[in-house]
Amino acid sequence: MGDTGGTGTSSWRRAGFAGAAIGVLAAGAAAGVAVERLTVGRSVRQKARLALDATGPYGSLRGTSGRALADDSTVLYYEVDEVDGVDGAEADEARPGSSAGRRRRLFGRKEPAPVTVVFSHGYCLNQDSWHFQRAALRGLVRTVHWDQRSHGRSGHGIAQSGPDGVPVSIDQLGRDLKAVLDVAAPEGPLVLVGHSMGGMTVMALAERFPELIRDRVVGVAFVGTSAGRLGEVSYGLPLAGVNAVRRVLPGVLRALGSQAELVERGRRATADLFAGLIKKYSFASKDVDPAVARFAERMIESTPIDVVAEFYPAFAEHDRTAALAAFAELPVLALAGDNDLVTPSSHTEAIADLLPDAELVIVPDGGHLVMLEHPEAVTDRLADLLVRAGAAPGPATVRTDVRKS
């Protein structure tokens, strides 16, 4: 039995207060869910989710797998998609859908120079969050997709394990990325792409290993991320509600993380509300493909509550504004959705202001998961970045629909 004395009661009392504050966050989503409940039965919604899980193609792309060891011995999982062979490329040019044909459409007639594009994902996601961009670039350039510690197929952080475990730091994530690069892309030019926490990871890499950026990185893309001042984000809510959540949330997450099994049962029981929250804070468009929305929901709900708790404190401490100087001479893409409630577009604009060669792109009707919501817009700009970085010598536009790739 758990402690029912003063300490336990106090912890759960704080959790109760936090629940009331977090209720402010859920209000908008809950209203939509309540309406849905009146018109669609629970069993029907469950069947719809199962159908989407069974038929959705998203997250199905796999590459050559590998593993790197972080400096605390955490196992980091990655996959590599190599460039397709060029033998017989001329004969393939006339074949619809051929690699050579796609290569011409993306980069012009010449093939890309040897380069590795490394994708780093965000908080509570995994490498599959780059599904559309991976599909578009597959076989055209060498790419590395990896799962951050405690996410996806990577191991749970060793430093975070046990009763004396420590919260994750963004600096640790930067060191993790270096460990992956050492194994998956030990030589050759690099283009670094990071979304949300993944962008922060790229900044931490630059702060800790500036010589790597100077010697090997030829371009960088920051997607829906921030260099700091995340404590000022309102999440589209009244300031009083946000401040209440911030005061109690770290302690509540620690308490909930210690009761992970109970919390996970609760998450399953409140799946409708959870799905509504994910949609509200992931997407801005009203016509998001239901299969894409369910795909995002699956990624986020697969992140255990104890992992959520371990990572959360790192964001309040994140300040990598000075580290951006390492990218000052490089081609940079700074892209965000115009209605990103998690890392507002103003944070992306601040990054672009500090980098004179940055291309600033604000995607209309875009939310935090803009690369899933508006994949063609993001992939087009990434292809343009590869041209500017010297990874491809000609015009780069994506015209093919990769939504079912």
GITA-V753805 format. One record per residue. N is the residue number from 1. RES is the residue in one small letter. SS is DSSP state (alpha for helix, beta for strand, coil for the rest). NEAR is the number of other C-alpha atoms within 12 Angstrom. Layout:
# GITA-V753805
n = <N | N>
res = <RES | RES>
ss = <SS | SS>
near = <NEAR | NEAR>
This chain:
# GITA-V753805
n = <1 | 2 | 3 | 4 | 5 | 6 | 7 | 8 | 9 | 10 | 11 | 12 | 13 | 14 | 15 | 16 | 17 | 18 | 19 | 20 | 21 | 22 | 23 | 24 | 25 | 26 | 27 | 28 | 29 | 30 | 31 | 32 | 33 | 34 | 35 | 36 | 37 | 38 | 39 | 40 | 41 | 42 | 43 | 44 | 45 | 46 | 47 | 48 | 49 | 50 | 51 | 52 | 53 | 54 | 55 | 56 | 57 | 58 | 59 | 60 | 61 | 62 | 63 | 64 | 65 | 66 | 67 | 68 | 69 | 70 | 71 | 72 | 73 | 74 | 75 | 76 | 77 | 78 | 79 | 80 | 81 | 82 | 83 | 84 | 85 | 86 | 87 | 88 | 89 | 90 | 91 | 92 | 93 | 94 | 95 | 96 | 97 | 98 | 99 | 100 | 101 | 102 | 103 | 104 | 105 | 106 | 107 | 108 | 109 | 110 | 111 | 112 | 113 | 114 | 115 | 116 | 117 | 118 | 119 | 120 | 121 | 122 | 123 | 124 | 125 | 126 | 127 | 128 | 129 | 130 | 131 | 132 | 133 | 134 | 135 | 136 | 137 | 138 | 139 | 140 | 141 | 142 | 143 | 144 | 145 | 146 | 147 | 148 | 149 | 150 | 151 | 152 | 153 | 154 | 155 | 156 | 157 | 158 | 159 | 160 | 161 | 162 | 163 | 164 | 165 | 166 | 167 | 168 | 169 | 170 | 171 | 172 | 173 | 174 | 175 | 176 | 177 | 178 | 179 | 180 | 181 | 182 | 183 | 184 | 185 | 186 | 187 | 188 | 189 | 190 | 191 | 192 | 193 | 194 | 195 | 196 | 197 | 198 | 199 | 200 | 201 | 202 | 203 | 204 | 205 | 206 | 207 | 208 | 209 | 210 | 211 | 212 | 213 | 214 | 215 | 216 | 217 | 218 | 219 | 220 | 221 | 222 | 223 | 224 | 225 | 226 | 227 | 228 | 229 | 230 | 231 | 232 | 233 | 234 | 235 | 236 | 237 | 238 | 239 | 240 | 241 | 242 | 243 | 244 | 245 | 246 | 247 | 248 | 249 | 250 | 251 | 252 | 253 | 254 | 255 | 256 | 257 | 258 | 259 | 260 | 261 | 262 | 263 | 264 | 265 | 266 | 267 | 268 | 269 | 270 | 271 | 272 | 273 | 274 | 275 | 276 | 277 | 278 | 279 | 280 | 281 | 282 | 283 | 284 | 285 | 286 | 287 | 288 | 289 | 290 | 291 | 292 | 293 | 294 | 295 | 296 | 297 | 298 | 299 | 300 | 301 | 302 | 303 | 304 | 305 | 306 | 307 | 308 | 309 | 310 | 311 | 312 | 313 | 314 | 315 | 316 | 317 | 318 | 319 | 320 | 321 | 322 | 323 | 324 | 325 | 326 | 327 | 328 | 329 | 330 | 331 | 332 | 333 | 334 | 335 | 336 | 337 | 338 | 339 | 340 | 341 | 342 | 343 | 344 | 345 | 346 | 347 | 348 | 349 | 350 | 351 | 352 | 353 | 354 | 355 | 356 | 357 | 358 | 359 | 360 | 361 | 362 | 363 | 364 | 365 | 366 | 367 | 368 | 369 | 370 | 371 | 372 | 373 | 374 | 375 | 376 | 377 | 378 | 379 | 380 | 381 | 382 | 383 | 384 | 385 | 386 | 387 | 388 | 389 | 390 | 391 | 392 | 393 | 394 | 395 | 396 | 397 | 398 | 399 | 400 | 401 | 402 | 403 | 404 | 405>
res = <m | g | d | t | g | g | t | g | t | s | s | w | r | r | a | g | f | a | g | a | a | i | g | v | l | a | a | g | a | a | a | g | v | a | v | e | r | l | t | v | g | r | s | v | r | q | k | a | r | l | a | l | d | a | t | g | p | y | g | s | l | r | g | t | s | g | r | a | l | a | d | d | s | t | v | l | y | y | e | v | d | e | v | d | g | v | d | g | a | e | a | d | e | a | r | p | g | s | s | a | g | r | r | r | r | l | f | g | r | k | e | p | a | p | v | t | v | v | f | s | h | g | y | c | l | n | q | d | s | w | h | f | q | r | a | a | l | r | g | l | v | r | t | v | h | w | d | q | r | s | h | g | r | s | g | h | g | i | a | q | s | g | p | d | g | v | p | v | s | i | d | q | l | g | r | d | l | k | a | v | l | d | v | a | a | p | e | g | p | l | v | l | v | g | h | s | m | g | g | m | t | v | m | a | l | a | e | r | f | p | e | l | i | r | d | r | v | v | g | v | a | f | v | g | t | s | a | g | r | l | g | e | v | s | y | g | l | p | l | a | g | v | n | a | v | r | r | v | l | p | g | v | l | r | a | l | g | s | q | a | e | l | v | e | r | g | r | r | a | t | a | d | l | f | a | g | l | i | k | k | y | s | f | a | s | k | d | v | d | p | a | v | a | r | f | a | e | r | m | i | e | s | t | p | i | d | v | v | a | e | f | y | p | a | f | a | e | h | d | r | t | a | a | l | a | a | f | a | e | l | p | v | l | a | l | a | g | d | n | d | l | v | t | p | s | s | h | t | e | a | i | a | d | l | l | p | d | a | e | l | v | i | v | p | d | g | g | h | l | v | m | l | e | h | p | e | a | v | t | d | r | l | a | d | l | l | v | r | a | g | a | a | p | g | p | a | t | v | r | t | d | v | r | k | s>
ss = <coil | coil | coil | coil | coil | alpha | alpha | alpha | alpha | alpha | alpha | alpha | alpha | alpha | alpha | alpha | alpha | alpha | alpha | alpha | alpha | alpha | alpha | alpha | alpha | alpha | alpha | alpha | alpha | alpha | alpha | alpha | alpha | alpha | alpha | alpha | alpha | alpha | alpha | coil | coil | alpha | alpha | alpha | alpha | alpha | alpha | alpha | alpha | alpha | alpha | alpha | alpha | alpha | alpha | coil | coil | coil | coil | coil | coil | coil | coil | beta | beta | beta | beta | beta | beta | coil | coil | coil | coil | coil | beta | beta | beta | beta | beta | beta | beta | coil | coil | coil | coil | coil | coil | coil | alpha | alpha | alpha | alpha | coil | coil | coil | coil | coil | coil | alpha | alpha | alpha | alpha | alpha | alpha | alpha | alpha | alpha | coil | coil | coil | coil | coil | coil | coil | beta | beta | beta | beta | beta | beta | coil | coil | coil | coil | coil | coil | alpha | alpha | alpha | alpha | alpha | alpha | alpha | alpha | alpha | alpha | alpha | coil | coil | coil | coil | beta | beta | beta | beta | beta | coil | coil | coil | coil | coil | coil | coil | coil | coil | coil | coil | alpha | alpha | alpha | coil | coil | coil | coil | coil | coil | coil | coil | coil | alpha | alpha | alpha | alpha | alpha | alpha | alpha | alpha | alpha | alpha | alpha | alpha | alpha | alpha | alpha | coil | coil | coil | coil | beta | beta | beta | beta | beta | beta | beta | coil | alpha | alpha | alpha | alpha | alpha | alpha | alpha | alpha | alpha | alpha | alpha | alpha | coil | alpha | alpha | alpha | alpha | alpha | alpha | alpha | beta | beta | beta | beta | beta | beta | beta | coil | coil | coil | coil | beta | coil | alpha | alpha | alpha | coil | coil | coil | coil | coil | coil | alpha | alpha | alpha | alpha | alpha | alpha | alpha | alpha | alpha | alpha | alpha | alpha | alpha | alpha | alpha | alpha | alpha | alpha | alpha | coil | coil | alpha | alpha | alpha | alpha | alpha | alpha | alpha | alpha | alpha | alpha | coil | alpha | alpha | alpha | alpha | alpha | alpha | alpha | alpha | alpha | alpha | alpha | alpha | coil | coil | coil | coil | coil | coil | coil | alpha | alpha | alpha | alpha | alpha | alpha | alpha | alpha | alpha | alpha | alpha | alpha | coil | coil | coil | alpha | alpha | alpha | alpha | alpha | alpha | alpha | alpha | alpha | alpha | alpha | alpha | alpha | coil | beta | coil | coil | alpha | alpha | alpha | alpha | alpha | alpha | coil | coil | coil | beta | beta | beta | beta | beta | beta | beta | coil | coil | coil | coil | coil | coil | coil | alpha | alpha | alpha | alpha | alpha | alpha | alpha | alpha | alpha | alpha | coil | coil | coil | beta | beta | beta | beta | beta | beta | coil | coil | coil | coil | coil | coil | alpha | alpha | alpha | alpha | coil | alpha | alpha | alpha | alpha | alpha | alpha | alpha | alpha | alpha | alpha | alpha | alpha | alpha | alpha | coil | coil | coil | coil | coil | coil | coil | coil | coil | coil | coil | coil | coil | coil | coil | coil | coil>
near = <5 | 11 | 11 | 12 | 12 | 11 | 13 | 18 | 15 | 17 | 26 | 26 | 20 | 27 | 28 | 22 | 23 | 29 | 25 | 21 | 27 | 31 | 24 | 27 | 35 | 32 | 24 | 24 | 25 | 26 | 20 | 21 | 28 | 19 | 16 | 19 | 18 | 12 | 12 | 16 | 16 | 19 | 12 | 15 | 22 | 20 | 14 | 19 | 25 | 17 | 17 | 23 | 24 | 16 | 18 | 26 | 23 | 35 | 34 | 22 | 27 | 26 | 25 | 18 | 23 | 27 | 31 | 32 | 29 | 30 | 22 | 24 | 21 | 30 | 30 | 41 | 37 | 42 | 36 | 33 | 32 | 27 | 26 | 24 | 18 | 21 | 12 | 14 | 21 | 18 | 14 | 20 | 20 | 15 | 14 | 14 | 18 | 23 | 32 | 32 | 29 | 35 | 40 | 31 | 29 | 38 | 36 | 24 | 20 | 25 | 34 | 35 | 25 | 25 | 33 | 40 | 47 | 45 | 47 | 49 | 43 | 47 | 47 | 38 | 42 | 41 | 44 | 40 | 45 | 50 | 39 | 37 | 44 | 43 | 34 | 40 | 44 | 34 | 30 | 40 | 39 | 36 | 40 | 47 | 48 | 51 | 44 | 51 | 55 | 37 | 39 | 34 | 28 | 32 | 28 | 32 | 34 | 26 | 25 | 26 | 21 | 13 | 12 | 9 | 19 | 23 | 33 | 37 | 28 | 40 | 32 | 34 | 47 | 36 | 34 | 43 | 50 | 38 | 32 | 38 | 44 | 23 | 24 | 33 | 35 | 19 | 16 | 22 | 31 | 39 | 45 | 47 | 50 | 47 | 45 | 49 | 45 | 45 | 45 | 49 | 47 | 52 | 46 | 39 | 37 | 36 | 31 | 26 | 26 | 24 | 15 | 30 | 33 | 21 | 18 | 28 | 39 | 37 | 43 | 50 | 52 | 54 | 55 | 49 | 51 | 47 | 44 | 33 | 22 | 30 | 27 | 22 | 26 | 24 | 32 | 24 | 24 | 16 | 18 | 17 | 27 | 26 | 22 | 24 | 32 | 30 | 22 | 27 | 31 | 28 | 27 | 35 | 35 | 30 | 30 | 33 | 28 | 26 | 23 | 21 | 15 | 17 | 23 | 23 | 16 | 18 | 24 | 19 | 15 | 20 | 25 | 34 | 29 | 32 | 35 | 30 | 33 | 36 | 40 | 36 | 34 | 47 | 39 | 29 | 28 | 15 | 15 | 25 | 22 | 26 | 28 | 39 | 35 | 37 | 39 | 46 | 36 | 32 | 33 | 34 | 32 | 24 | 33 | 33 | 31 | 36 | 37 | 37 | 32 | 38 | 39 | 31 | 27 | 29 | 38 | 24 | 20 | 32 | 27 | 34 | 28 | 21 | 31 | 39 | 26 | 33 | 40 | 28 | 20 | 31 | 34 | 42 | 47 | 45 | 50 | 49 | 44 | 31 | 29 | 40 | 36 | 41 | 46 | 40 | 36 | 31 | 38 | 43 | 30 | 28 | 44 | 35 | 22 | 26 | 29 | 21 | 24 | 31 | 30 | 33 | 32 | 32 | 34 | 22 | 25 | 38 | 40 | 45 | 52 | 49 | 43 | 43 | 41 | 38 | 35 | 29 | 33 | 41 | 39 | 33 | 38 | 48 | 42 | 32 | 41 | 45 | 32 | 29 | 36 | 29 | 36 | 33 | 24 | 25 | 26 | 34 | 29 | 30 | 21 | 26 | 20 | 27 | 28 | 20 | 21>
